[in-house]
Amino acid sequence: MVYAQVKDAFLDSVSTASGEEYILPYPGLLPDSPLYIAKVIRDRIIEFLIADSLKKSEFYLLESDKRLQAGIMLLKKRADKSELAYSTISKSENYFEKAIMLAKDAKTQGKDIANQAQNLVRSLKKHRAILASLLKTGPKNLKEQFMHSDKRLRGFDGQVSIFLSN
């Protein structure tokens, strides 16, 4: 099975330039669980309660990383869940984009976003490495979608690098 070949590639951490590792958080309930809706409701309440743009950016980055990990776990768990896995990975990218936008807002408000900028860079490297692995060894029926996701992440790369140059 293809998934056995990529199992360890998903779990490997990506080293940053400083030698640090970026490990994705455990996602908790997966989208195929009947209790998943309770998790989604809880997350929406938490999202609503966060007013600070920097804190919300951090929350969205965490949600992005969790969704990516959930998508990977779905791919490993069951081959028939590949469409749900891709949908989950796509939602991860949506959260990542929100994290970038709110980090930009926080920066324009004069907040120190250096730590969040580093986290965005490290997370993006991890997301891109996983997507590269999925393009090579993931489900054949999702290659085109993964190519679209890779293109989208490359666009985020340019946006995130602006934080480091300023």
N, C-alpha and C positions, 0 to 999 in steps of 0.2 A: 504494500500500500504506500502511496506517495507520502502520506502524513508521517509515517515512521521515519522517513528520511530527513524530514525537516524538524522533527520534534526538538532536538537539542539546539538547533540554530535559533529557534524562537526564545529559548531560555538563556542563551548566552548574553552576557552584558556587553555593552558597547563602551569602550574606553574613550574618554575625552582626551583632549590634548594634554591635560594636566595629570593623566593617568587615573582619574576617578572613573568609577563605574556607574552606570545608570541602570537601575533595575526597576522594571515595571511593578506597580503594586498589585496585590492580589485583588481581583475584581469583586469577590463575594459571589452573590447569586448571578447566574448566567441568564441571558435573555430567553432561553428555552424553559426556564423554571416557571411554574405557575405562580410563584410568589414574587416574581420579578416586578410586577406592577407596584407592589408595596415599596420596593426599593426606589423605583422611579418617582413615586409620589414623595417619598422622604427626601430624595435629592432635589426635587423641585422646590420643596419647602425651604430647604437649606439655601438653595440658590436665591430664592426670594428674600431671605433674611439677611443676606450679605449686601451691605450698602457700599462699602469701600471698594473702589475699582481695583486696587492692587490685590486685596484679599479675594475678590471675585475672580481675578485673573489666575491666582493660585488654585482656586477651587476648580476652575475650568480645565486647567492643565492636569490636575489630579483626575478629573472625570475623563479627560482625553486618554490618559495613560491607562486607566481602568478599562475603558471601552476597547482599546487596542488589545489589551491582555485578554479580555473576555472573548473577543473575536478569534484570537489565536487558540484559546482553550476550546472554543466551539469547533474550530477546524480539526483539532486533534481528537476531540471527543467523538464526533460523528460526521462522517462524510456527507450524509444527507442534510446537514445543517449549513452547507457552504454558503447559500444565499443569505441566511440569517447572520452568518459570520461576517460576510462582506458588508451587510447593512450596519452591523455593529462597528466595524472598522471605519466605515464612512462617517458614522456619527462621531467617532473619535476625532476625525479631521475637523468636523464642525466645531467641536469643543475647543480644539487647538486654535482654530481661527478666532474664536471668541476670546481665548486667553491672550492672543497677540493684540487684538483690538483694545482690550481693557488695560493691558500693560502700556500701550501707547497713550491711552487716556490718563493713566496714573502718572506717566512721565510728563505729560503736558500740565498736569496739576502740581508739578514740582516734587513728586515723591521719588524716593530713591528706589529704582527698580533694578539695580545691578544684580542682586541675587536672583530675582525672577527672570531676568534676561539670560543669566547663565543656565538656569533650569530649563528655559525654553530651548536654548541651543542644545543642551544635553539630551533633552527629550526628543527633539527633532532628529538628532543623529540616530537615536534608538528607533524611532518610527521609520526613518528612511532605510535603516539596515534591515529591519523586519520586512518592509515592503519589497526590498530587493530580493530577499530570500523567498518571499511569496511569489514574486515574478518568475523565479527560477524553478521552484519546486511545488508551488501551490496548485490548487485545483485548476485544471485546464479550462473549465467553463467560466472561470473568473479572471482570466489573463487580461482581457480588455479593461475590465473594471479596475484591476490592480494597476494597470498602466495609467489610467486616468488619475487614480489616487497618488501615484508616484509623481505625476506632473503637478498635481495640486501641492504636494509637499515641497517640491522644488520651488514653487512660488512662495511658500512660507519661509523657505531658506533665505530668500532675499529680504523679506520683511524682518525676520529675526536678526539678521546680520546688521541691520541699521541700528539696532539697540547697542550693539557692541562698538560701532564706529563713533557714536556720539558720546 
